[in-house]
């Protein structure tokens, strides 16, 4: 066998080895890219879930109002605390599928369902649409029995829903339940009101979105400053902003949602200084009359039919907290109201808020 022939054989062997080695490297790269894509996709889903949890209405348990919930009902679409989580689990996954926001693996469908519902305020606007007299939500310190009675009435028995929205049977898959709830939630804004002769029940006529914008020259309650937060109350509902540390001119720009009953009164606004070791100190209060907003909105009907224009006004007077007349406008198809308030029963402080009216039959 000549030298040339030997070289040819070695060259062929080298070529075969080189091709196999290159193929192995290529497959490793493909596998790595696939794993990276999966990790990136999972990270994106977790980020969407975390962003949803950071919404102001989702920072408190949907059922008892306890702060910083770390659990969720994936098929109902609400964030809940550890204590309420135990009750939800007892209902069974056909009613409430409980997952940890931080510890459990979430599917894309489960994250999509949570995002579609939109959070605790949107879900509660449906599941707490009618409150019988004498029924109140449990608090963070309520017993297991109190939570059980309320949560079972709310989700399993559906006693607080509009009758037209009630699911007739819970014997269904979690995916169809999710679909049923999502359809029910968003279609509810187009379903006409049921009969008003449901004795002892509270019927809601719409939602008001309150954007707490900022405070100005608030009162000092600590050594040199304050840690302010704002609480809004309408009927039995209470929502609040986050605490801003050491700031007399805080900027929140937080949106809070309240359901408006037929027999509504003013929104009561209170500013508090957060204290760690003692009761929180009051930093002023005011009332927001929402009658002008609702009357103006109902007089014009569908705001999307009109261009940007003024449709009403809440006048400053000696018996309200307005700094100036508050104008009600249609802005980009929405009924909006800018309000500047002088806080009452306090040495100093102003607050700027913005209201948006959202009728249920729109």
Backbone torsions as a table, in degrees:
resi	resn	phi	psi	omega
1	UNK	NA	125.2	-174.2
2	UNK	-78.9	165.9	-178.7
3	UNK	-60.6	-38.9	-178.9
4	UNK	-61.2	-40.6	-179.0
5	UNK	-65.6	-36.8	178.4
6	UNK	-63.2	-42.2	-179.6
7	UNK	-62.1	-39.4	179.6
8	UNK	-62.8	-44.3	180.0
9	UNK	-62.9	-47.3	179.2
10	UNK	-62.7	-36.2	-179.8
11	UNK	-66.4	-41.7	178.6
12	UNK	-65.0	-41.4	178.5
13	UNK	-62.3	-43.0	179.9
14	UNK	-64.2	-40.8	-179.6
15	UNK	-63.8	-43.7	179.2
16	UNK	-62.5	-43.9	178.9
17	UNK	-63.3	-40.8	-177.4
18	UNK	-65.5	-40.7	179.7
19	UNK	-65.8	-42.1	179.3
20	UNK	-64.5	-41.4	179.8
21	UNK	-63.7	-42.1	179.4
22	UNK	-64.5	-39.6	178.2
23	UNK	-63.5	-41.9	178.5
24	UNK	-61.1	-44.8	179.1
25	UNK	-61.6	-42.2	-179.3
26	UNK	-62.1	-42.6	179.7
27	UNK	-65.3	-38.0	177.1
28	UNK	-62.5	-42.6	180.0
29	UNK	-63.7	-44.8	179.4
30	UNK	-60.0	-44.1	179.9
31	UNK	-64.0	-41.4	179.4
32	UNK	-64.1	-42.4	179.0
33	UNK	-64.5	-38.2	178.9
34	UNK	-64.7	-44.0	178.4
35	UNK	-64.1	-40.2	179.0
36	UNK	-62.6	-41.4	179.2
37	UNK	-63.5	-41.5	178.8
38	UNK	-64.2	-43.8	179.0
39	UNK	-63.8	-41.0	180.0
40	UNK	-64.4	-41.6	179.3
41	UNK	-64.4	-44.2	178.6
42	UNK	-63.1	-40.4	179.0
43	UNK	-63.1	-39.0	178.8
44	UNK	-63.6	-41.7	178.3
45	UNK	-63.7	-44.9	178.0
46	UNK	-61.9	-37.5	-179.9
47	UNK	-65.8	-40.8	177.4
48	UNK	-62.2	-40.5	179.3
49	UNK	-66.0	-42.4	179.5
50	UNK	-65.1	-40.7	178.5
51	UNK	-62.3	-39.4	178.3
52	UNK	-65.4	-40.6	179.6
53	UNK	-64.0	-28.5	-177.9
54	UNK	-78.2	-9.5	174.9
55	UNK	-60.1	145.8	-172.7
56	UNK	-57.7	-40.3	-178.1
57	UNK	-73.3	-17.9	-179.4
58	UNK	-93.2	1.0	178.4
59	UNK	-85.3	2.9	177.4
60	UNK	-134.2	144.2	-178.7
61	UNK	-55.5	134.5	-178.3
62	UNK	-65.6	-22.0	-173.5
63	UNK	-104.9	-32.3	-177.4
64	UNK	-127.1	-8.0	177.9
65	UNK	81.6	7.7	177.8
66	UNK	-63.8	140.1	-177.4
67	UNK	-73.9	157.4	170.8
68	UNK	58.8	56.9	177.8
69	UNK	-68.3	142.5	-179.2
70	UNK	-121.0	9.4	179.9
71	UNK	-126.2	164.0	-179.9
72	UNK	-149.4	150.7	168.2
73	UNK	-95.8	107.1	-170.9
74	UNK	-68.1	-31.4	-178.5
75	UNK	-91.5	-17.9	173.9
76	UNK	-90.2	-37.4	176.3
77	UNK	97.3	28.8	-179.2
78	UNK	-123.9	151.8	173.6
79	UNK	-96.0	135.4	-173.6
80	UNK	-136.1	160.8	-179.7
81	UNK	-86.0	175.2	-177.7
82	UNK	-62.9	-40.6	-177.7
83	UNK	-67.2	-43.8	178.6
84	UNK	-71.7	-27.4	177.9
85	UNK	-57.7	-40.2	179.4
86	UNK	-62.5	-38.2	178.1
87	UNK	-68.5	-43.1	179.0
88	UNK	-58.5	-42.2	179.3
89	UNK	-60.8	-37.0	-177.6
90	UNK	-68.3	-18.8	179.1
91	UNK	-75.6	-20.6	-177.5
92	UNK	96.6	151.2	-176.1
93	UNK	-69.7	-17.7	177.0
94	UNK	-70.3	-18.1	175.5
95	UNK	-104.8	-48.9	-177.2
96	UNK	-141.4	114.6	177.9
97	UNK	-95.0	107.7	-173.6
98	UNK	-90.9	131.4	176.5
99	UNK	-134.1	147.9	172.7
100	UNK	-78.6	135.4	179.7
101	UNK	-66.0	-32.6	-173.5
102	UNK	-105.2	-27.0	-171.2
103	UNK	-101.0	-31.9	-174.7
104	UNK	-89.1	156.5	172.7
105	UNK	-85.7	130.4	-179.3
106	UNK	-106.6	137.7	173.9
107	UNK	-81.1	162.8	177.5
108	UNK	-60.0	-39.9	-179.4
109	UNK	-63.3	-39.3	-179.7
110	UNK	-67.4	-41.3	178.0
111	UNK	-67.5	-40.9	177.7
112	UNK	-61.0	-39.5	-179.5
113	UNK	-64.7	-44.2	178.0
114	UNK	-61.1	-43.7	-178.7
115	UNK	-66.4	-39.1	-178.5
116	UNK	-64.6	-41.2	178.0
117	UNK	-64.2	-42.7	173.5
118	UNK	100.0	-5.5	175.8
119	UNK	121.4	-177.3	-172.3
120	UNK	-63.2	-41.4	-177.9
121	UNK	-63.3	-44.2	-179.8
122	UNK	-64.6	-43.8	179.7
123	UNK	-65.8	-43.0	-178.7
124	UNK	-68.6	-27.4	175.8
125	UNK	-61.9	-23.2	176.5
126	UNK	-94.4	-54.3	-173.3
127	UNK	-73.5	-15.7	177.7
128	UNK	-121.7	32.5	-176.3
129	UNK	-66.2	-33.3	179.3
130	UNK	-126.2	122.9	176.8
131	UNK	-111.3	116.3	173.6
132	UNK	-62.8	149.9	178.0
133	UNK	-61.8	140.2	179.8
134	UNK	89.0	-8.5	178.3
135	UNK	-96.2	131.8	177.0
136	UNK	-135.3	154.6	-179.9
137	UNK	-70.9	147.0	172.9
138	UNK	-67.8	157.5	176.6
139	UNK	-104.0	176.9	-179.3
140	UNK	-57.3	-26.4	-177.6
141	UNK	-102.6	10.0	-178.7
142	UNK	-67.0	156.0	-178.9
143	UNK	-74.7	166.7	177.6
144	UNK	-61.2	-39.3	-178.2
145	UNK	-64.7	-40.8	178.1
146	UNK	-64.0	-42.8	178.2
147	UNK	-63.3	-43.6	-178.4
148	UNK	-59.3	-47.5	-179.1
149	UNK	-59.9	-45.9	-175.8
150	UNK	-70.3	-48.9	-175.5
151	UNK	-66.5	-38.3	177.4
152	UNK	-65.6	-41.8	177.8
153	UNK	-63.9	-37.0	-175.2
154	UNK	-72.6	-46.7	-171.5
155	UNK	-103.9	-44.5	-176.3
156	UNK	-80.1	-49.9	-179.4
157	UNK	-85.0	-18.7	176.8
158	UNK	55.9	42.8	-174.6
159	UNK	-74.4	-16.7	-176.1
160	UNK	-104.9	2.3	178.2
161	UNK	-82.5	157.8	165.7
162	UNK	-62.0	135.4	-177.1
163	UNK	-54.6	-33.6	-177.8
164	UNK	-69.6	-13.0	-177.3
165	UNK	-102.9	-3.7	-174.2
166	UNK	-70.7	137.8	175.7
167	UNK	-81.5	124.9	-172.5
168	UNK	-71.2	-26.9	-179.7
169	UNK	-144.9	137.2	177.0
170	UNK	-89.3	-2.5	-177.2
171	UNK	-79.2	76.7	-176.6
172	UNK	-150.5	164.7	-179.5
173	UNK	-73.1	159.0	-179.5
174	UNK	-63.3	-33.8	-178.8
175	UNK	-69.2	-41.5	179.1
176	UNK	-71.5	-31.5	175.5
177	UNK	-64.4	-43.0	177.9
178	UNK	-60.0	-45.2	-179.7
179	UNK	-64.1	-42.0	179.8
180	UNK	-62.1	-44.3	-179.4
181	UNK	-66.0	-44.4	-178.5
182	UNK	-61.8	-44.3	178.3
183	UNK	-62.9	-44.7	179.7
184	UNK	-60.2	-42.2	-176.9
185	UNK	-63.4	-49.8	-174.1
186	UNK	-81.7	-30.3	176.9
187	UNK	-71.4	-20.3	-177.0
188	UNK	-61.8	-23.9	-179.7
189	UNK	-75.5	-2.8	-179.1
190	UNK	-121.2	-0.6	-177.4
191	UNK	-89.6	128.2	-178.8
192	UNK	-64.4	157.5	-177.4
193	UNK	-64.1	145.1	176.7
194	UNK	-82.3	176.5	-175.7
195	UNK	-55.5	142.2	-177.2
196	UNK	-85.1	-5.0	-175.7
197	UNK	-90.0	24.3	176.1
198	UNK	-81.4	95.1	-170.6
199	UNK	-61.8	135.0	176.8
200	UNK	79.2	6.6	-178.0
201	UNK	-107.6	153.6	177.1
202	UNK	-107.2	122.7	178.6
203	UNK	-105.4	133.6	179.7
204	UNK	-96.3	141.0	-177.6
205	UNK	-103.7	-10.5	-179.5
206	UNK	173.1	-174.1	178.5
207	UNK	-122.7	146.4	170.9
208	UNK	-120.5	123.7	177.4
209	UNK	-94.1	121.2	-178.8
210	UNK	-107.4	117.5	175.0
211	UNK	-97.7	108.5	176.3
212	UNK	-82.0	110.1	-170.9
213	UNK	-87.5	-62.8	-176.8
214	UNK	-161.4	161.6	172.7
215	UNK	-110.8	152.4	-177.3
216	UNK	-131.4	126.9	175.1
217	UNK	50.6	50.3	-180.0
218	UNK	-71.0	162.4	-175.5
219	UNK	-73.0	149.3	176.8
220	UNK	-84.7	128.2	178.6
221	UNK	-125.1	-12.6	173.9
222	UNK	-106.2	-158.6	-178.4
223	UNK	-60.5	-52.9	-176.4
224	UNK	-126.5	-9.9	-173.1
225	UNK	-152.0	-157.4	176.9
226	UNK	-150.0	163.5	175.3
227	UNK	-116.2	79.0	-168.4
228	UNK	-80.2	150.7	166.8
229	UNK	-147.3	159.0	-174.4
230	UNK	-113.8	135.6	176.8
231	UNK	-116.5	131.0	176.7
232	UNK	-114.6	135.8	-179.9
233	UNK	-131.0	131.0	174.0
234	UNK	-138.5	111.4	-174.9
235	UNK	63.3	-125.0	179.9
236	UNK	-92.5	2.0	-176.9
237	UNK	-94.3	139.7	175.9
238	UNK	-137.9	129.3	176.0
239	UNK	-132.2	159.7	-178.6
240	UNK	-149.8	159.3	177.4
241	UNK	-85.3	178.7	171.9
242	UNK	-77.5	166.0	176.7
243	UNK	-87.0	132.5	173.9
244	UNK	-104.0	120.5	-174.5
245	UNK	-75.4	134.4	169.6
246	UNK	45.3	63.0	-177.5
247	UNK	-152.4	123.0	177.1
248	UNK	-93.8	-6.2	176.7
249	UNK	-130.4	59.4	-172.7
250	UNK	-71.5	148.6	173.3
251	UNK	-116.6	117.7	179.7
252	UNK	-100.7	-55.9	-173.8
253	UNK	51.8	44.8	-179.5
254	UNK	-107.6	138.0	179.7
255	UNK	-100.5	126.9	179.5
256	UNK	-122.0	142.3	-174.9
257	UNK	-112.2	135.4	176.7
258	UNK	-131.0	137.4	174.0
259	UNK	-84.2	137.9	-175.8
260	UNK	-105.7	116.3	178.4
261	UNK	-77.3	165.2	178.1
262	UNK	-59.5	-43.9	179.8
263	UNK	-94.8	71.1	-173.0
264	UNK	-92.8	155.5	172.8
265	UNK	-119.5	-164.1	178.8
266	UNK	-74.2	157.0	170.2
267	UNK	-79.7	125.5	178.2
268	UNK	-92.8	123.5	-177.3
269	UNK	-112.1	129.3	178.0
270	UNK	-132.3	141.8	175.8
271	UNK	-111.7	131.5	-179.1
272	UNK	-124.2	154.7	170.4
273	UNK	-100.0	121.3	-178.1
274	UNK	-74.1	128.0	176.0
275	UNK	-122.2	140.5	-177.4
276	UNK	-80.2	-40.1	-171.0
277	UNK	-111.5	5.0	178.5
278	UNK	-148.1	174.8	-179.9
279	UNK	-63.9	144.7	179.9
280	UNK	-66.8	139.2	-177.8
281	UNK	-89.1	140.3	177.0
282	UNK	-73.8	139.9	179.9
283	UNK	-122.8	21.4	178.6
284	UNK	120.0	162.6	-177.9
285	UNK	-152.2	166.5	178.2
286	UNK	-164.0	163.0	175.1
287	UNK	-117.4	141.0	178.1
288	UNK	-111.8	114.1	177.6
289	UNK	-79.7	113.3	-178.0
290	UNK	-94.6	2.1	178.9
291	UNK	-60.3	-46.6	179.0
292	UNK	-59.3	-38.9	179.8
293	UNK	-63.2	-48.6	-175.9
294	UNK	-70.1	-41.6	178.8
295	UNK	-61.3	-44.8	179.3
296	UNK	-63.3	-43.4	-178.7
297	UNK	-63.3	-43.6	-178.3
298	UNK	-70.1	-30.9	179.1
299	UNK	-65.8	-32.4	-176.9
300	UNK	-96.0	-14.5	179.0
301	UNK	72.3	-135.4	-176.1
302	UNK	-68.9	111.4	-177.2
303	UNK	-69.0	-19.2	-179.4
304	UNK	-70.2	-12.3	178.5
305	UNK	-82.8	-7.6	-175.5
306	UNK	-118.5	157.0	171.6
307	UNK	-81.5	-178.2	178.6
308	UNK	-65.4	126.2	-176.7
309	UNK	-164.5	159.8	174.1
310	UNK	-83.9	134.0	-179.1
311	UNK	-124.6	-4.5	-179.2
312	UNK	-173.8	178.4	-177.9
313	UNK	-158.5	138.6	170.1
314	UNK	-104.6	116.8	-170.8
315	UNK	-84.5	139.6	174.0
316	UNK	-68.2	137.5	176.9
317	UNK	-149.8	174.8	-177.5
318	UNK	-70.4	-17.9	-177.0
319	UNK	-105.8	16.7	170.8
320	UNK	-131.7	174.9	-172.6
321	UNK	-99.3	12.1	-178.1
322	UNK	-67.0	138.4	171.2
323	UNK	-82.3	-34.4	178.3
324	UNK	-144.4	165.5	172.5
325	UNK	-54.8	139.1	-177.8
326	UNK	-104.1	117.3	-174.5
327	UNK	-89.0	139.1	177.0
328	UNK	-108.6	123.4	-174.8
329	UNK	-126.6	154.8	161.9
330	UNK	-92.5	121.0	-179.0
331	UNK	-128.1	114.1	179.0
332	UNK	52.3	43.6	176.5
333	UNK	79.6	12.1	179.6
334	UNK	-124.9	146.3	176.7
335	UNK	-90.8	114.0	-172.3
336	UNK	-124.0	153.0	177.6
337	UNK	-144.2	123.2	175.8
338	UNK	-92.6	132.8	-176.3
339	UNK	-134.1	130.8	172.7
340	UNK	-115.5	123.5	-173.6
341	UNK	-117.6	140.6	168.7
342	UNK	-96.1	118.9	-177.3
343	UNK	-64.0	140.2	-176.4
344	UNK	-99.0	159.0	176.0
345	UNK	57.6	40.2	-180.0
346	UNK	-156.1	157.4	-175.7
347	UNK	-71.7	-27.5	179.7
348	UNK	-162.5	162.9	174.4
349	UNK	132.9	136.0	175.3
350	UNK	-131.0	158.4	180.0
351	UNK	-140.7	139.0	176.8
352	UNK	-113.8	127.0	178.9
353	UNK	-133.2	164.9	177.4
354	UNK	-135.0	132.6	179.5
355	UNK	-108.5	146.8	171.0
356	UNK	-133.3	127.4	-180.0
357	UNK	-90.6	132.9	-178.6
358	UNK	-131.2	94.1	-178.5
359	UNK	-69.2	148.5	-179.2
360	UNK	-73.9	-23.9	-176.0
361	UNK	-97.4	12.9	-179.2
362	UNK	-79.1	NA	NA
